[in-house]
Amino acid sequence: MSKSWIIPDIHGCAKTLKVLLENMLMVTKHDQLYFLGDYIDRGPDSKGVIDYLMHLQKEEYEVHFIKGNHEDMCVKAYEADQKRLFFGGKHQEQKDWEAVGAKETLKSFGVKHPREIPKEYIDWMNACVPYIELEDYILVHAGMNFDIKDPFEDTKSMMWTRHFKVDYRRTHGKKIIHGHIPIDYTFMSTVIEENENYDFIALDNGVYETNEPGMGNLMAFNPDTMEIIAQSNMDM
């Protein structure tokens, strides 16, 4: 029987991702795998994460990818670096990206500048979608902007927002599932157990925050059974 799994922020933890999918979930090509973005930065092997996800695509697994704010920053740094190739110095986009993990990502690619990242990886990031709509849920990286008439038009907020209050009239009556902001495992479990009392399900447990109590796991959530699986960090 096929299953659906939603997996949030991986942040360069390729070993952890592989163990989660292959050992814990034992995914098959019949399963639906939804990834909520932030594949890169902070962890040691961002390239390895994307390589593994590309491998799943080539092997025709049912994989679906949402774009996170870290991919957004990487792409913008790459594009700005291409334009400033002959001028030298660091552009603001690169400085912004460096503040949240660019160093680890560049190291995993074996390069020093954003423009040196192979274009196939930039194209892959750009191909990730801003949201996915399921029968009962809307999947986004961060959230949605309900201060405008149509929140589906604000794709930047889907990658970046940190505060939102759901208006079910504008989500087609569907609950939001997101990552982006690391939350404690106990609170996450409470939200899932008391699902009817919350307008959202937040799944990011800060896989890279291995020294923080209640944090440091890569999560997988089955929206059909409400099952949640935690894989502790195997990379850091």
C-alpha positions as CSV (number, residue, x, y, z in Angstrom):
1,M,0.0,0.0,0.0
2,S,1.4,3.4,-0.9
3,K,2.0,6.1,1.6
4,S,2.5,9.9,1.6
5,W,5.3,11.5,3.5
6,I,6.0,15.2,4.0
7,I,9.6,16.1,4.9
8,P,10.7,19.6,5.9
9,D,14.0,21.4,6.1
10,I,17.0,19.0,5.4
11,H,19.7,21.7,5.5
12,G,22.6,19.9,4.0
13,C,22.2,16.7,6.1
14,A,22.5,14.1,3.3
15,K,23.3,11.1,5.5
16,T,20.3,11.8,7.8
17,L,18.0,12.2,4.8
18,K,19.1,8.9,3.3
19,V,18.7,7.0,6.6
20,L,15.3,8.5,7.1
21,L,14.0,7.5,3.7
22,E,15.7,4.1,3.3
23,N,15.9,2.8,6.8
24,M,13.0,4.4,8.8
25,L,10.4,5.0,6.1
26,M,11.6,2.3,3.6
27,V,10.1,4.3,0.8
28,T,9.0,2.7,-2.5
29,K,8.3,4.1,-5.9
30,H,4.6,3.9,-5.1
31,D,4.9,6.4,-2.2
32,Q,4.4,10.1,-2.6
33,L,7.2,12.2,-1.1
34,Y,6.7,15.9,-0.6
35,F,9.7,18.0,0.4
36,L,9.1,21.5,2.0
37,G,12.3,23.2,0.9
38,D,15.6,24.4,2.5
39,Y,17.6,21.5,1.1
40,I,20.9,23.5,1.5
41,D,23.0,25.4,4.0
42,R,24.0,24.9,7.7
43,G,24.7,21.2,7.3
44,P,27.9,19.7,5.8
45,D,26.6,18.2,2.5
46,S,24.2,20.4,0.6
47,K,25.4,19.1,-2.7
48,G,24.9,15.5,-1.5
49,V,21.3,16.3,-0.5
50,I,20.5,17.6,-4.0
51,D,22.4,14.8,-5.7
52,Y,20.3,12.3,-3.7
53,L,17.0,14.0,-4.5
54,M,18.0,14.2,-8.2
55,H,18.8,10.5,-8.0
56,L,15.2,9.8,-6.7
57,Q,13.9,11.8,-9.6
58,K,15.9,9.9,-12.2
59,E,14.8,6.6,-10.6
60,E,11.2,7.8,-11.1
61,Y,10.2,8.0,-7.4
62,E,7.1,10.1,-6.8
63,V,8.9,13.2,-5.5
64,H,7.6,16.8,-5.3
65,F,9.8,19.7,-4.3
66,I,8.9,23.1,-2.8
67,K,11.3,26.0,-2.9
68,G,12.6,27.4,0.5
69,N,14.1,30.7,1.4
70,H,17.6,29.2,1.4
71,E,17.3,28.1,-2.2
72,D,15.9,31.6,-3.0
73,M,19.0,33.2,-1.5
74,C,21.4,30.8,-3.2
75,V,19.8,31.5,-6.6
76,K,19.9,35.2,-6.1
77,A,23.5,35.1,-5.0
78,Y,24.4,33.0,-8.1
79,E,22.6,35.5,-10.4
80,A,24.1,38.6,-8.8
81,D,27.6,37.0,-8.8
82,Q,27.3,36.3,-12.6
83,K,26.5,40.0,-13.2
84,R,29.4,41.2,-11.0
85,L,32.0,38.8,-12.4
86,F,34.3,41.5,-13.6
87,F,33.9,44.0,-10.8
88,G,35.1,42.0,-7.8
89,G,34.0,42.3,-4.2
90,K,31.0,40.7,-2.5
91,H,27.5,41.8,-3.5
92,Q,24.7,42.2,-1.0
93,E,23.0,39.0,-2.1
94,Q,26.1,37.0,-1.3
95,K,26.5,38.7,2.1
96,D,22.9,37.9,2.9
97,W,23.4,34.3,2.0
98,E,26.6,34.0,3.9
99,A,24.8,34.9,7.1
100,V,22.7,31.8,7.0
101,G,25.0,29.0,5.7
102,A,26.5,29.8,2.3
103,K,30.0,28.8,3.5
104,E,29.0,25.2,4.1
105,T,27.1,25.0,0.9
106,L,30.0,26.4,-1.2
107,K,32.4,24.0,0.5
108,S,30.2,21.0,-0.3
109,F,30.4,22.0,-4.0
110,G,34.2,22.6,-3.8
111,V,33.9,26.2,-4.9
112,K,34.6,29.7,-3.5
113,H,32.0,31.8,-5.3
114,P,28.2,31.4,-5.9
115,R,28.8,31.7,-9.7
116,E,30.9,28.5,-9.7
117,I,28.0,26.3,-8.6
118,P,27.1,24.1,-11.6
119,K,24.1,25.5,-13.3
120,E,22.2,22.2,-13.2
121,Y,21.9,22.7,-9.5
122,I,20.6,26.3,-9.8
123,D,18.2,25.1,-12.5
124,W,17.0,22.3,-10.1
125,M,16.4,24.9,-7.3
126,N,14.5,27.2,-9.7
127,A,12.3,24.3,-10.8
128,C,11.0,23.8,-7.2
129,V,7.5,25.1,-6.8
130,P,6.2,27.7,-4.2
131,Y,3.4,25.5,-2.9
132,I,1.6,22.2,-3.4
133,E,-2.2,21.8,-2.9
134,L,-3.4,18.4,-1.6
135,E,-7.0,17.3,-0.9
136,D,-7.0,18.5,2.7
137,Y,-3.8,20.5,3.0
138,I,-1.7,23.2,1.4
139,L,2.1,22.6,1.6
140,V,4.4,25.6,1.7
141,H,7.9,26.2,3.0
142,A,7.0,29.1,5.4
143,G,3.4,30.2,5.3
144,M,1.0,32.5,3.4
145,N,0.2,36.1,3.3
146,F,-3.5,36.6,4.3
147,D,-3.2,40.4,4.2
148,I,-3.9,40.4,0.5
149,K,-7.0,39.2,-1.5
150,D,-5.3,36.2,-3.0
151,P,-2.6,34.7,-0.8
152,F,-1.6,32.3,-3.6
153,E,-0.2,35.2,-5.6
154,D,2.5,36.1,-2.9
155,T,5.1,33.4,-3.6
156,K,7.8,35.3,-1.6
157,S,5.8,35.0,1.6
158,M,5.5,31.3,0.9
159,M,9.2,31.1,1.3
160,W,9.9,33.8,3.9
161,T,7.0,34.7,6.2
162,R,7.3,34.0,9.9
163,H,3.9,35.2,11.0
164,F,0.5,34.5,9.6
165,K,-3.1,33.8,10.6
166,V,-5.0,31.4,8.4
167,D,-8.1,32.4,6.7
168,Y,-9.8,29.2,5.6
169,R,-12.0,31.1,3.1
170,R,-8.9,31.7,1.1
171,T,-7.2,28.3,1.4
172,H,-10.1,26.4,0.0
173,G,-10.9,25.2,3.5
174,K,-7.5,23.5,3.8
175,K,-5.0,23.5,6.6
176,I,-1.4,24.6,6.0
177,I,1.6,22.4,6.6
178,H,5.0,24.2,6.6
179,G,8.6,24.1,7.8
180,H,10.9,27.1,8.0
181,I,10.9,27.9,11.7
182,P,12.4,25.2,14.0
183,I,10.1,24.1,16.8
184,D,10.4,21.8,19.7
185,Y,9.4,18.2,19.2
186,T,7.0,18.2,22.1
187,F,5.0,21.2,20.7
188,M,5.0,19.6,17.2
189,S,3.6,16.4,18.6
190,T,0.9,18.4,20.5
191,V,-0.2,20.2,17.4
192,I,-0.5,16.9,15.5
193,E,-2.4,15.2,18.4
194,E,-4.7,18.2,18.8
195,N,-5.0,18.8,15.1
196,E,-8.5,20.3,15.3
197,N,-7.4,23.1,17.6
198,Y,-4.7,24.4,15.2
199,D,-4.8,26.0,11.7
200,F,-1.4,24.7,10.8
201,I,1.1,21.8,11.2
202,A,4.7,22.9,11.6
203,L,7.3,20.2,10.9
204,D,10.7,21.8,11.1
205,N,12.6,20.4,14.1
206,G,15.9,22.1,13.3
207,V,17.9,19.1,12.1
208,Y,21.1,21.1,12.5
209,E,20.4,22.2,16.0
210,T,21.8,19.1,17.6
211,N,22.8,20.7,20.9
212,E,19.3,22.1,21.6
213,P,17.0,20.0,23.8
214,G,13.9,18.8,21.8
215,M,15.6,19.6,18.5
216,G,18.0,18.1,16.0
217,N,15.8,15.6,14.1
218,L,14.7,15.3,10.5
219,M,11.0,14.7,10.5
220,A,8.6,12.9,8.2
221,F,4.8,13.3,8.5
222,N,2.1,11.1,7.0
223,P,-1.0,13.3,6.5
224,D,-3.3,10.4,6.0
225,T,-2.5,8.6,9.2
226,M,-1.1,11.6,11.2
227,E,2.0,9.5,11.9
228,I,5.2,11.4,12.6
229,I,8.7,9.9,12.3
230,A,11.9,11.5,13.7
231,Q,15.4,10.6,12.5
232,S,18.2,12.1,14.7
233,N,21.0,13.9,12.9
234,M,23.6,11.5,11.4
235,D,25.7,14.2,9.8
236,M,26.9,16.6,12.5
